[in-house]
Amino acid sequence: MRTDKINYYLDIAETVLERGTCIRRNFGAIIVKNDVIISTGYVGAPRGRKNCSDLGVCVRETLKVPRGERYELCRSVHAEQNAIIHARREDMLGSTLYLVGKDAKTGEYVENASACSMCKRMIINAGIDQVIIRNNKEKYTVVEVDDWVMNDESVSGVFGY
């Protein structure tokens, strides 16, 4: 049976996450426009810095910071950020970002995965229209980026996911 197009792109994003170097959660992201992959990204330290997987420590994990909070403590550049950094804005206008997250220890899909508040802001400014997030091997959530613009969590101060 032929894989539907959305799961095809999510499968590619899932392969990309295997390059991730976080010891907590790894994500893979791809940006697609007009059935062309514009860019890919995975979680990892900035170029030239040691990855958490090399150091064997995650500051956020050590401090027991809940997911979705205090990303300024994270050494890594997120998958969505890396995908956006490596693409031209003109190419991202009207595109879709596919996102898959897995727990680094268990390999299970991240439940209720979403872009963090910093990544949401970058996705909005990149001109991406839609984010599709894998829930499990067959199911996914479709998010219209305009919803993030209209429902601005930074006003309420409620973060996390």
GUVOZA-197852 format. One record per atom (N, C-alpha, C, CB): atom name; x, y, z. Coordinates in nm, 3 decimals, decimal comma. Each point is the difference from the previous one (the first is absolute). Glycine has a CB too. Example, Ala and Ser with C-alpha at 12.3 -4.5 7.8 and 13.67 -1.06 7.14 Angstrom:
GUVOZA-197852
(N; (1,319; -0,569; 0,780))
(CA; (-0,089; 0,119; 0,000))
(C; (0,090; 0,120; 0,000))
(CB; (-0,189; -0,117; 0,125))
(N; (0,154; 0,222; -0,197))
(CA; (0,082; 0,119; 0,006))
(C; (-0,077; 0,109; 0,073))
(CB; (0,118; -0,063; -0,215))
end
This chain:
GUVOZA-197852
(N; (0,084; -0,118; 0,000))
(CA; (-0,084; 0,118; 0,000))
(C; (0,088; 0,125; 0,000))
(CB; (-0,183; -0,125; 0,121))
(N; (0,147; 0,219; -0,203))
(CA; (0,079; 0,122; -0,014))
(C; (-0,025; 0,094; 0,118))
(CB; (-0,010; -0,022; -0,251))
(N; (0,117; 0,076; 0,307))
(CA; (-0,007; 0,095; 0,111))
(C; (-0,060; 0,131; -0,049))
(CB; (0,199; -0,108; 0,111))
(N; (-0,291; 0,165; -0,033))
(CA; (-0,054; 0,130; -0,038))
(C; (0,109; 0,106; 0,012))
(CB; (-0,232; -0,069; 0,077))
(N; (0,212; 0,180; -0,144))
(CA; (0,104; 0,102; -0,011))
(C; (0,040; 0,060; 0,135))
(CB; (-0,087; 0,051; -0,227))
(N; (-0,010; -0,028; 0,315))
(CA; (0,034; 0,060; 0,130))
(C; (0,089; -0,094; 0,079))
(CB; (-0,217; 0,126; 0,002))
(N; (0,181; -0,254; 0,005))
(CA; (0,084; -0,095; 0,073))
(C; (0,133; -0,023; -0,069))
(CB; (-0,206; -0,109; 0,086))
(N; (0,211; 0,122; -0,217))
(CA; (0,127; -0,006; -0,073))
(C; (0,095; 0,108; 0,051))
(CB; (-0,118; -0,092; -0,204))
(N; (0,069; 0,215; 0,212))
(CA; (0,085; 0,110; 0,049))
(C; (0,031; -0,015; 0,148))
(CB; (-0,098; 0,149; -0,173))
(N; (0,003; -0,197; 0,251))
(CA; (0,027; -0,025; 0,142))
(C; (0,105; -0,110; 0,017))
(CB; (-0,235; 0,072; 0,057))
(N; (0,231; -0,174; -0,143))
(CA; (0,103; -0,105; 0,005))
(C; (0,139; 0,058; -0,028))
(CB; (-0,171; -0,169; -0,075))
(N; (0,179; 0,262; -0,018))
(CA; (0,129; 0,065; -0,029))
(C; (0,045; 0,081; 0,122))
(CB; (-0,056; 0,011; -0,249))
(N; (-0,035; 0,066; 0,309))
(CA; (0,034; 0,077; 0,120))
(C; (0,045; -0,094; 0,112))
(CB; (-0,165; 0,180; -0,065))
(N; (0,102; -0,296; 0,074))
(CA; (0,038; -0,097; 0,103))
(C; (0,142; -0,053; -0,025))
(CB; (-0,242; -0,063; 0,029))
(N; (0,278; 0,044; -0,154))
(CA; (0,137; -0,041; -0,032))
(C; (0,098; 0,110; 0,035))
(CB; (-0,086; -0,146; -0,185))
(N; (0,050; 0,271; 0,159))
(CA; (0,086; 0,115; 0,032))
(C; (0,027; 0,006; 0,150))
(CB; (-0,092; 0,126; -0,199))
(N; (-0,008; -0,157; 0,282))
(CA; (0,019; 0,011; 0,146))
(C; (0,107; -0,097; 0,050))
(CB; (-0,238; 0,070; 0,022))
(N; (0,268; -0,174; -0,097))
(CA; (0,102; -0,096; 0,042))
(C; (0,140; 0,061; 0,007))
(CB; (-0,139; -0,179; -0,101))
(N; (0,157; 0,297; 0,041))
(CA; (0,128; 0,073; 0,010))
(C; (0,007; 0,084; 0,128))
(CB; (0,012; 0,007; -0,250))
(N; (-0,124; 0,005; 0,321))
(CA; (-0,007; 0,084; 0,119))
(C; (0,097; -0,045; 0,108))
(CB; (-0,237; 0,045; -0,053))
(N; (0,281; 0,051; 0,134))
(CA; (0,101; -0,028; 0,102))
(C; (-0,047; 0,030; 0,141))
(CB; (0,171; 0,050; -0,170))
(N; (-0,300; -0,024; 0,187))
(CA; (-0,056; 0,025; 0,133))
(C; (-0,012; -0,133; 0,075))
(CB; (-0,127; 0,204; -0,084))
(N; (0,155; -0,202; 0,213))
(CA; (-0,014; -0,122; 0,079))
(C; (-0,136; -0,006; 0,069))
(CB; (0,248; -0,003; 0,035))
(N; (-0,333; 0,100; -0,065))
(CA; (-0,134; 0,007; 0,058))
(C; (-0,107; -0,031; -0,105))
(CB; (0,082; 0,171; 0,167))
(N; (-0,092; -0,085; -0,269))
(CA; (-0,096; -0,018; -0,109))
(C; (0,062; 0,047; -0,130))
(CB; (-0,194; 0,030; 0,159))
(N; (0,171; -0,107; -0,263))
(CA; (0,049; 0,040; -0,132))
(C; (-0,117; 0,025; -0,094))
(CB; (0,210; -0,132; 0,035))
(N; (-0,195; 0,236; -0,113))
(CA; (-0,101; 0,035; -0,100))
(C; (0,066; 0,010; -0,135))
(CB; (-0,137; 0,122; 0,172))
(N; (0,060; -0,153; -0,274))
(CA; (0,041; 0,022; -0,138))
(C; (-0,104; 0,085; -0,067))
(CB; (0,125; -0,219; -0,008))
(N; (-0,081; 0,313; -0,074))
(CA; (-0,092; 0,089; -0,070))
(C; (0,040; 0,009; -0,146))
(CB; (-0,040; 0,131; 0,210))
(N; (-0,061; -0,126; -0,296))
(CA; (0,027; 0,031; -0,140))
(C; (-0,101; 0,105; -0,044))
(CB; (0,091; -0,234; -0,047))
(N; (-0,048; 0,321; -0,041))
(CA; (-0,086; 0,103; -0,056))
(C; (-0,024; -0,036; -0,145))
(CB; (0,088; 0,179; 0,158))
(N; (-0,217; -0,183; -0,196))
(CA; (-0,039; -0,043; -0,134))
(C; (-0,088; 0,107; -0,063))
(CB; (0,014; -0,244; 0,068))
(N; (0,013; 0,273; -0,194))
(CA; (-0,085; 0,092; -0,076))
(C; (-0,017; -0,055; -0,141))
(CB; (0,078; 0,198; 0,139))
(N; (-0,200; -0,206; -0,184))
(CA; (-0,031; -0,051; -0,134))
(C; (0,065; -0,137; -0,025))
(CB; (-0,017; 0,236; -0,081))
(N; (0,008; -0,323; 0,182))
(CA; (0,055; -0,136; -0,008))
(C; (0,152; -0,004; -0,019))
(CB; (-0,217; -0,071; -0,093))
(N; (0,285; 0,174; 0,137))
(CA; (0,146; 0,004; -0,003))
(C; (0,049; 0,024; 0,142))
(CB; (0,004; 0,087; -0,241))
(N; (0,091; -0,168; 0,286))
(CA; (0,059; 0,020; 0,132))
(C; (0,097; 0,118; -0,010))
(CB; (-0,024; -0,247; 0,061))
(N; (-0,007; 0,351; 0,013))
(CA; (0,079; 0,124; -0,002))
(C; (0,119; -0,011; 0,095))
(CB; (-0,206; 0,132; -0,058))
(N; (0,182; -0,196; 0,176))
(CA; (0,103; -0,002; 0,103))
(C; (-0,032; -0,109; 0,101))
(CB; (0,044; 0,246; -0,033))
(N; (0,059; -0,287; 0,107))
(CA; (-0,017; -0,096; 0,109))
(C; (0,073; 0,053; 0,122))
(CB; (-0,020; -0,194; -0,161))
(N; (-0,018; 0,144; 0,278))
(CA; (0,069; 0,039; 0,122))
(C; (-0,022; -0,103; 0,109))
(CB; (-0,026; 0,240; -0,062))
(N; (0,125; -0,251; 0,148))
(CA; (-0,011; -0,088; 0,117))
(C; (0,061; 0,072; 0,119))
(CB; (0,009; -0,209; -0,143))
(N; (-0,030; 0,155; 0,263))
(CA; (0,047; 0,060; 0,123))
(C; (0,150; -0,023; 0,016))
(CB; (-0,227; -0,033; 0,105))
(N; (0,301; 0,139; -0,078))
(CA; (0,143; -0,013; 0,022))
(C; (0,062; 0,131; 0,046))
(CB; (0,007; -0,179; -0,171))
(N; (0,108; 0,169; 0,235))
(CA; (0,071; 0,119; 0,047))
(C; (0,043; 0,086; -0,119))
(CB; (0,081; -0,126; 0,205))
(N; (-0,062; 0,255; -0,182))
(CA; (0,051; 0,086; -0,107))
(C; (0,132; -0,054; -0,055))
(CB; (-0,113; 0,198; 0,106))
(N; (0,138; -0,171; -0,231))
(CA; (0,122; -0,047; -0,067))
(C; (0,123; 0,032; 0,083))
(CB; (-0,110; 0,030; -0,223))
(N; (0,195; -0,129; 0,240))
(CA; (0,125; 0,018; 0,073))
(C; (-0,010; -0,029; 0,149))
(CB; (0,058; 0,166; -0,168))
(N; (-0,179; -0,167; 0,223))
(CA; (-0,016; -0,031; 0,142))
(C; (-0,027; -0,149; 0,017))
(CB; (-0,088; 0,233; 0,045))
(N; (0,124; -0,284; 0,071))
(CA; (-0,027; -0,141; 0,028))
(C; (-0,149; -0,022; 0,021))
(CB; (0,229; -0,025; 0,103))
(N; (-0,276; -0,089; -0,153))
(CA; (-0,140; -0,039; 0,017))
(C; (-0,021; -0,060; 0,138))
(CB; (-0,021; -0,039; -0,247))
(N; (-0,102; 0,045; 0,294))
(CA; (-0,035; -0,061; 0,129))
(C; (0,031; -0,150; -0,001))
(CB; (-0,181; 0,174; 0,033))
(N; (0,159; -0,239; -0,147))
(CA; (0,030; -0,143; -0,008))
(C; (0,149; -0,027; 0,017))
(CB; (-0,198; -0,030; -0,152))
(N; (0,283; 0,126; 0,114))
(CA; (0,145; -0,014; 0,020))
(C; (0,038; 0,028; 0,146))
(CB; (0,039; 0,068; -0,239))
(N; (-0,108; 0,029; 0,299))
(CA; (0,029; 0,040; 0,138))
(C; (-0,064; -0,095; 0,102))
(CB; (0,017; 0,237; -0,077))
(N; (-0,126; -0,302; 0,035))
(CA; (-0,072; -0,090; 0,090))
(C; (-0,083; 0,071; 0,105))
(CB; (0,180; -0,161; -0,038))
(N; (-0,212; 0,286; 0,013))
(CA; (-0,079; 0,076; 0,098))
(C; (-0,094; 0,096; -0,072))
(CB; (0,187; -0,017; 0,169))
(N; (-0,304; 0,033; -0,108))
(CA; (-0,100; 0,097; -0,045))
(C; (-0,031; 0,088; 0,120))
(CB; (-0,100; -0,159; -0,177))
(N; (0,131; 0,287; 0,167))
(CA; (-0,022; 0,092; 0,111))
(C; (-0,147; 0,004; 0,038))
(CB; (0,196; 0,137; -0,074))
(N; (-0,285; -0,133; -0,025))
(CA; (-0,144; 0,004; 0,030))
(C; (-0,045; -0,125; 0,073))
(CB; (-0,036; 0,143; -0,202))
(N; (0,091; -0,257; 0,163))
(CA; (-0,034; -0,126; 0,067))
(C; (0,054; -0,001; 0,144))
(CB; (0,001; -0,120; -0,223))
(N; (0,124; 0,165; 0,239))
(CA; (0,062; 0,006; 0,133))
(C; (-0,081; 0,088; 0,095))
(CB; (0,225; -0,035; -0,106))
(N; (-0,276; 0,147; 0,053))
(CA; (-0,079; 0,093; 0,081))
(C; (-0,148; -0,039; 0,007))
(CB; (0,161; 0,180; -0,063))
(N; (-0,196; -0,291; -0,004))
(CA; (-0,139; -0,049; -0,002))
(C; (-0,098; 0,105; -0,054))
(CB; (0,055; -0,147; 0,196))
(N; (-0,014; 0,216; -0,301))
(CA; (-0,084; 0,101; -0,063))
(C; (-0,107; -0,073; -0,083))
(CB; (0,192; 0,171; -0,007))
(N; (-0,319; -0,137; 0,026))
(CA; (-0,106; -0,065; -0,079))
(C; (0,013; 0,032; -0,148))
(CB; (-0,152; 0,012; 0,198))
(N; (0,105; -0,103; -0,281))
(CA; (0,006; 0,025; -0,144))
(C; (-0,084; 0,122; -0,033))
(CB; (0,035; -0,244; -0,047))
(N; (0,011; 0,318; -0,054))
(CA; (-0,069; 0,121; -0,040))
(C; (0,042; 0,125; 0,075))
(CB; (-0,186; -0,144; -0,059))
(N; (0,281; 0,130; 0,153))
(CA; (0,040; 0,115; 0,081))
(C; (0,152; 0,016; 0,002))
(CB; (-0,206; -0,031; 0,141))
(N; (0,249; 0,154; -0,118))
(CA; (0,141; 0,036; 0,026))
(C; (0,098; -0,045; -0,110))
(CB; (-0,055; -0,015; 0,241))
(N; (0,017; 0,034; -0,366))
(CA; (0,088; -0,044; -0,109))
(C; (0,128; 0,081; -0,011))
(CB; (-0,202; -0,073; -0,119))
(N; (0,209; 0,186; 0,190))
(CA; (0,127; 0,073; -0,001))
(C; (0,111; -0,080; 0,067))
(CB; (-0,127; 0,216; 0,004))
(N; (0,090; -0,318; 0,073))
(CA; (0,100; -0,086; 0,065))
(C; (0,049; -0,112; -0,092))
(CB; (-0,108; 0,051; 0,218))
(N; (0,039; -0,071; -0,328))
(CA; (0,032; -0,110; -0,092))
(C; (0,120; 0,037; -0,087))
(CB; (-0,242; -0,071; -0,002))
(N; (0,334; -0,023; -0,014))
(CA; (0,118; 0,020; -0,085))
(C; (-0,034; -0,007; -0,148))
(CB; (0,141; -0,096; 0,181))
(N; (-0,251; 0,032; -0,213))
(CA; (-0,030; -0,035; -0,139))
(C; (-0,077; 0,107; -0,076))
(CB; (0,001; -0,234; 0,072))
(N; (0,012; 0,225; -0,203))
(CA; (-0,085; 0,072; -0,093))
(C; (-0,109; -0,102; -0,037))
(CB; (0,190; 0,157; -0,091))
(N; (-0,315; -0,116; 0,099))
(CA; (-0,111; -0,092; -0,026))
(C; (-0,010; -0,036; -0,148))
(CB; (-0,121; 0,097; 0,195))
(N; (0,055; -0,208; -0,222))
(CA; (-0,015; -0,050; -0,137))
(C; (-0,067; 0,104; -0,090))
(CB; (-0,015; -0,233; 0,089))
(N; (-0,093; 0,294; -0,038))
(CA; (-0,071; 0,099; -0,080))
(C; (0,090; 0,120; -0,030))
(CB; (-0,217; -0,073; 0,104))
(N; (0,294; 0,115; -0,003))
(CA; (0,091; 0,112; -0,018))
(C; (0,106; -0,032; -0,104))
(CB; (-0,040; 0,069; 0,237))
(N; (0,099; -0,188; -0,228))
(CA; (0,102; -0,038; -0,098))
(C; (-0,058; -0,007; -0,141))
(CB; (0,119; -0,127; 0,178))
(N; (-0,240; 0,074; -0,193))
(CA; (-0,061; -0,006; -0,132))
(C; (-0,023; 0,141; -0,055))
(CB; (-0,110; -0,219; 0,059))
(N; (0,064; 0,309; 0,026))
(CA; (-0,025; 0,139; -0,043))
(C; (0,130; 0,071; -0,033))
(CB; (-0,206; 0,006; 0,141))
(N; (0,308; -0,024; -0,059))
(CA; (0,130; 0,065; -0,021))
(C; (0,059; -0,036; -0,137))
(CB; (0,039; -0,003; 0,248))
(N; (-0,065; -0,119; -0,292))
(CA; (0,061; -0,051; -0,123))
(C; (-0,085; 0,021; -0,125))
(CB; (0,114; -0,166; 0,141))
(N; (-0,217; 0,249; -0,131))
(CA; (-0,087; 0,027; -0,115))
(C; (-0,014; 0,150; -0,021))
(CB; (-0,124; -0,215; 0,041))
(N; (0,093; 0,252; -0,164))
(CA; (-0,029; 0,140; -0,030))
(C; (-0,146; 0,028; 0,033))
(CB; (0,176; 0,006; -0,182))
(N; (-0,204; 0,111; 0,238))
(CA; (-0,138; 0,033; 0,036))
(C; (-0,091; -0,007; -0,122))
(CB; (0,084; 0,147; 0,184))
(N; (-0,037; -0,102; -0,297))
(CA; (-0,082; -0,003; -0,122))
(C; (-0,046; -0,142; -0,032))
(CB; (0,125; 0,200; -0,087))
(N; (-0,040; -0,297; 0,117))
(CA; (-0,035; -0,140; -0,026))
(C; (-0,097; -0,055; 0,103))
(CB; (0,221; -0,031; -0,106))
(N; (-0,222; 0,089; 0,226))
(CA; (-0,087; -0,051; 0,108))
(C; (-0,140; 0,060; -0,001))
(CB; (0,204; -0,034; 0,134))
(N; (-0,223; 0,146; -0,201))
(CA; (-0,132; 0,065; -0,003))
(C; (-0,104; -0,098; -0,052))
(CB; (0,107; 0,225; -0,034))
(N; (-0,210; -0,252; 0,115))
(CA; (-0,105; -0,091; -0,041))
(C; (0,033; -0,147; 0,011))
(CB; (-0,071; 0,176; -0,149))
(N; (0,180; -0,209; 0,216))
(CA; (0,045; -0,140; 0,010))
(C; (-0,063; -0,071; 0,119))
(CB; (0,216; 0,066; -0,108))
(N; (-0,183; -0,195; 0,119))
(CA; (-0,042; -0,084; 0,113))
(C; (0,124; -0,055; 0,068))
(CB; (-0,218; -0,061; -0,115))
(N; (0,219; 0,065; 0,248))
(CA; (0,108; -0,060; 0,078))
(C; (-0,053; -0,130; 0,061))
(CB; (0,105; 0,228; 0,051))
(N; (-0,035; -0,337; -0,075))
(CA; (-0,035; -0,131; 0,057))
(C; (0,094; -0,025; 0,117))
(CB; (-0,082; -0,090; -0,225))
(N; (0,026; 0,046; 0,339))
(CA; (0,076; -0,012; 0,123))
(C; (-0,027; -0,134; 0,067))
(CB; (-0,006; 0,249; 0,028))
(N; (0,114; -0,317; 0,011))
(CA; (-0,012; -0,127; 0,073))
(C; (0,094; 0,006; 0,119))
(CB; (-0,062; -0,129; -0,210))
(N; (0,012; 0,088; 0,326))
(CA; (0,082; -0,003; 0,121))
(C; (-0,003; -0,137; 0,065))
(CB; (-0,044; 0,242; 0,034))
(N; (0,161; -0,282; 0,018))
(CA; (0,010; -0,127; 0,072))
(C; (0,081; 0,020; 0,127))
(CB; (-0,016; -0,129; -0,215))
(N; (-0,024; 0,056; 0,319))
(CA; (0,075; -0,002; 0,125))
(C; (0,134; -0,069; -0,028))
(CB; (-0,214; -0,005; 0,142))
(N; (0,323; 0,068; -0,102))
(CA; (0,134; -0,053; -0,030))
(C; (0,029; -0,131; 0,071))
(CB; (0,077; 0,233; -0,034))
(N; (-0,139; -0,254; 0,149))
(CA; (0,027; -0,123; 0,077))
(C; (-0,088; -0,117; -0,042))
(CB; (0,068; 0,145; 0,190))
(N; (-0,197; -0,118; -0,214))
(CA; (-0,094; -0,108; -0,028))
(C; (-0,027; -0,021; -0,148))
(CB; (-0,103; 0,048; 0,218))
(N; (0,128; 0,056; -0,299))
(CA; (-0,032; -0,009; -0,142))
(C; (-0,148; 0,019; -0,030))
(CB; (0,194; -0,151; -0,023))
(N; (-0,273; 0,177; 0,127))
(CA; (-0,144; 0,022; -0,018))
(C; (-0,024; 0,141; -0,055))
(CB; (-0,053; -0,160; 0,190))
(N; (-0,056; 0,175; -0,265))
(CA; (-0,036; 0,132; -0,049))
(C; (-0,032; 0,091; 0,117))
(CB; (-0,089; -0,099; -0,213))
(N; (0,126; 0,226; 0,202))
(CA; (-0,031; 0,098; 0,103))
(C; (-0,151; 0,025; -0,003))
(CB; (0,231; 0,109; -0,020))
(N; (-0,296; -0,127; 0,134))
(CA; (-0,144; 0,022; 0,009))
(C; (-0,031; 0,149; -0,007))
(CB; (-0,025; -0,210; 0,136))
(N; (-0,080; 0,242; -0,208))
(CA; (-0,046; 0,139; -0,012))
(C; (0,113; 0,093; -0,041))
(CB; (-0,173; -0,047; 0,173))
(N; (0,255; 0,003; -0,265))
(CA; (0,113; 0,081; -0,045))
(C; (-0,049; 0,128; -0,066))
(CB; (0,138; -0,209; -0,032))
(N; (-0,058; 0,312; 0,048))
(CA; (-0,029; 0,129; -0,062))
(C; (0,130; 0,078; -0,007))
(CB; (-0,239; 0,001; 0,087))
(N; (0,240; 0,099; -0,170))
(CA; (0,115; 0,091; -0,002))
(C; (0,000; 0,080; 0,130))
(CB; (-0,005; 0,015; -0,255))
(N; (0,123; 0,014; 0,310))
(CA; (0,009; 0,084; 0,118))
(C; (-0,034; 0,144; -0,039))
(CB; (0,177; -0,153; 0,103))
(N; (-0,192; 0,240; -0,004))
(CA; (-0,039; 0,138; -0,028))
(C; (0,104; 0,073; -0,086))
(CB; (-0,124; 0,003; 0,217))
(N; (0,254; -0,033; -0,198))
(CA; (0,102; 0,064; -0,083))
(C; (-0,011; -0,047; -0,145))
(CB; (0,152; 0,016; 0,199))
(N; (-0,172; -0,146; -0,218))
(CA; (-0,013; -0,054; -0,135))
(C; (-0,127; 0,050; -0,068))
(CB; (0,128; -0,202; 0,071))
(N; (-0,237; 0,215; 0,008))
(CA; (-0,123; 0,054; -0,057))
(C; (0,024; 0,138; -0,059))
(CB; (-0,135; -0,132; 0,165))
(N; (0,208; 0,216; -0,092))
(CA; (0,028; 0,136; -0,050))
(C; (0,081; -0,005; -0,129))
(CB; (-0,007; 0,087; 0,235))
(N; (0,104; -0,177; -0,239))
(CA; (0,082; -0,012; -0,122))
(C; (-0,083; -0,052; -0,117))
(CB; (0,203; -0,041; 0,143))
(N; (-0,289; -0,057; -0,118))
(CA; (-0,086; -0,056; -0,104))
(C; (-0,093; 0,108; -0,054))
(CB; (0,011; -0,227; 0,109))
(N; (-0,069; 0,306; -0,020))
(CA; (-0,087; 0,110; -0,043))
(C; (0,077; 0,096; -0,090))
(CB; (-0,134; -0,021; 0,213))
(N; (0,251; 0,066; -0,169))
(CA; (0,077; 0,097; -0,078))
(C; (0,058; -0,057; -0,128))
(CB; (0,053; 0,113; 0,212))
(N; (-0,034; -0,245; -0,218))
(CA; (0,052; -0,062; -0,121))
(C; (-0,104; -0,002; -0,112))
(CB; (0,151; -0,140; 0,142))
(N; (-0,278; 0,158; -0,106))
(CA; (-0,106; -0,002; -0,101))
(C; (-0,056; -0,138; -0,026))
(CB; (0,108; 0,195; -0,102))
(N; (-0,080; -0,290; 0,191))
(CA; (-0,052; -0,136; -0,013))
(C; (-0,149; 0,004; 0,035))
(CB; (0,227; -0,104; 0,059))
(N; (-0,310; 0,036; -0,140))
(CA; (-0,145; 0,003; 0,018))
(C; (-0,053; -0,107; 0,094))
(CB; (-0,015; 0,093; -0,226))
(N; (0,079; -0,209; 0,225))
(CA; (-0,056; -0,115; 0,070))
(C; (0,112; -0,083; 0,062))
(CB; (-0,196; -0,004; -0,159))
(N; (0,167; -0,054; 0,276))
(CA; (0,092; -0,093; 0,065))
(C; (-0,076; -0,130; 0,021))
(CB; (0,133; 0,187; 0,116))
(N; (-0,075; -0,298; -0,161))
(CA; (-0,061; -0,131; 0,016))
(C; (0,090; -0,081; 0,092))
(CB; (-0,112; 0,009; -0,230))
(N; (0,054; -0,055; 0,342))
(CA; (0,078; -0,064; 0,106))
(C; (-0,046; -0,145; 0,016))
(CB; (0,030; 0,221; 0,119))
(N; (0,066; -0,312; -0,122))
(CA; (-0,031; -0,143; 0,014))
(C; (-0,036; -0,032; 0,145))
(CB; (0,155; -0,056; -0,191))
(N; (-0,268; -0,013; 0,209))
(CA; (-0,042; -0,050; 0,131))
(C; (0,042; -0,145; 0,019))
(CB; (-0,195; 0,158; -0,003))
(N; (0,181; -0,236; -0,101))
(CA; (0,046; -0,139; -0,004))
(C; (0,023; -0,034; -0,146))
(CB; (-0,126; -0,065; 0,215))
(N; (0,153; -0,060; -0,245))
(CA; (0,041; -0,036; -0,137))
(C; (-0,107; 0,033; -0,105))
(CB; (0,140; -0,182; 0,098))
(N; (-0,267; 0,185; -0,059))
(CA; (-0,107; 0,028; -0,097))
(C; (-0,070; 0,134; 0,021))
(CB; (-0,031; -0,243; -0,015))
(N; (0,029; 0,293; 0,137))
(CA; (-0,079; 0,119; 0,031))
(C; (0,088; 0,123; 0,018))
(CB; (-0,171; -0,145; 0,107))
(N; (0,113; 0,259; -0,140))
(CA; (0,073; 0,126; 0,009))
(C; (-0,097; 0,112; 0,030))
(CB; (0,175; -0,084; -0,160))
(N; (-0,120; 0,197; 0,202))
(CA; (-0,077; 0,120; 0,028))
(C; (0,041; 0,108; -0,100))
(CB; (-0,020; -0,059; 0,247))
(N; (-0,079; 0,125; -0,304))
(CA; (0,024; 0,110; -0,094))
(C; (-0,027; 0,132; 0,073))
(CB; (-0,062; -0,144; -0,202))
(N; (0,161; 0,232; 0,203))
(CA; (-0,013; 0,130; 0,066))
(C; (0,012; 0,109; -0,105))
(CB; (0,096; -0,091; 0,217))
(N; (-0,194; 0,179; -0,218))
(CA; (0,007; 0,118; -0,087))
(C; (0,080; 0,106; 0,076))
(CB; (-0,224; -0,052; -0,115))
(N; (0,331; 0,101; 0,057))
(CA; (0,087; 0,096; 0,068))
(C; (-0,076; 0,127; 0,036))
(CB; (0,197; -0,092; -0,125))
(N; (-0,296; 0,128; 0,047))
(CA; (-0,083; 0,117; 0,035))
(C; (-0,064; -0,015; 0,138))
(CB; (-0,045; 0,035; -0,243))
(N; (0,017; -0,160; 0,285))
(CA; (-0,054; -0,022; 0,135))
(C; (0,099; 0,046; 0,107))
(CB; (-0,135; -0,195; -0,087))
(N; (0,265; 0,176; 0,062))
(CA; (0,102; 0,045; 0,095))
(C; (0,007; 0,152; 0,004))
(CB; (0,131; -0,211; -0,040))
(N; (-0,157; 0,273; -0,075))
(CA; (0,000; 0,146; -0,005))
(C; (-0,118; 0,054; 0,080))
(CB; (0,112; -0,003; -0,228))
(N; (-0,229; -0,055; 0,207))
(CA; (-0,123; 0,048; 0,064))
(C; (-0,006; -0,038; 0,149))
(CB; (-0,116; -0,019; -0,221))
(N; (0,169; -0,096; 0,259))
(CA; (-0,003; -0,048; 0,138))
(C; (0,141; 0,006; 0,058))
(CB; (-0,198; -0,152; -0,051))
(N; (0,241; 0,271; 0,080))
(CA; (0,138; 0,028; 0,042))
(C; (0,021; -0,038; 0,147))
(CB; (0,012; 0,186; -0,169))
(N; (0,054; -0,300; 0,194))
(CA; (0,020; -0,046; 0,138))
(C; (0,093; 0,092; 0,079))
(CB; (-0,037; -0,233; -0,079))
(N; (0,115; 0,316; 0,010))
(CA; (0,091; 0,089; 0,073))
(C; (-0,076; 0,110; 0,075))
(CB; (0,177; -0,047; -0,173))
(N; (-0,301; 0,074; 0,134))
(CA; (-0,081; 0,100; 0,068))
(C; (-0,049; -0,055; 0,134))
(CB; (-0,071; 0,098; -0,222))
(N; (0,033; -0,227; 0,224))
(CA; (-0,053; -0,059; 0,122))
(C; (0,110; -0,048; 0,094))
(CB; (-0,201; -0,068; -0,128))
(N; (0,321; 0,047; 0,073))
(CA; (0,110; -0,049; 0,082))
(C; (-0,006; -0,149; 0,027))
(CB; (0,009; 0,224; 0,102))
(N; (-0,097; -0,295; -0,170))
(CA; (-0,013; -0,145; 0,016))
(C; (0,083; -0,067; -0,109))
(CB; (-0,234; 0,020; 0,103))
(N; (0,340; -0,088; -0,062))
(CA; (0,088; -0,065; -0,097))
(C; (-0,001; -0,149; 0,022))
(CB; (0,144; 0,204; -0,011))
(N; (-0,055; -0,272; -0,057))
(CA; (0,003; -0,145; 0,008))
(C; (-0,097; -0,060; -0,100))
(CB; (0,064; 0,012; 0,242))
(N; (-0,060; -0,143; -0,252))
(CA; (-0,092; -0,070; -0,089))
(C; (-0,016; -0,142; 0,047))
(CB; (0,066; 0,145; -0,193))
end
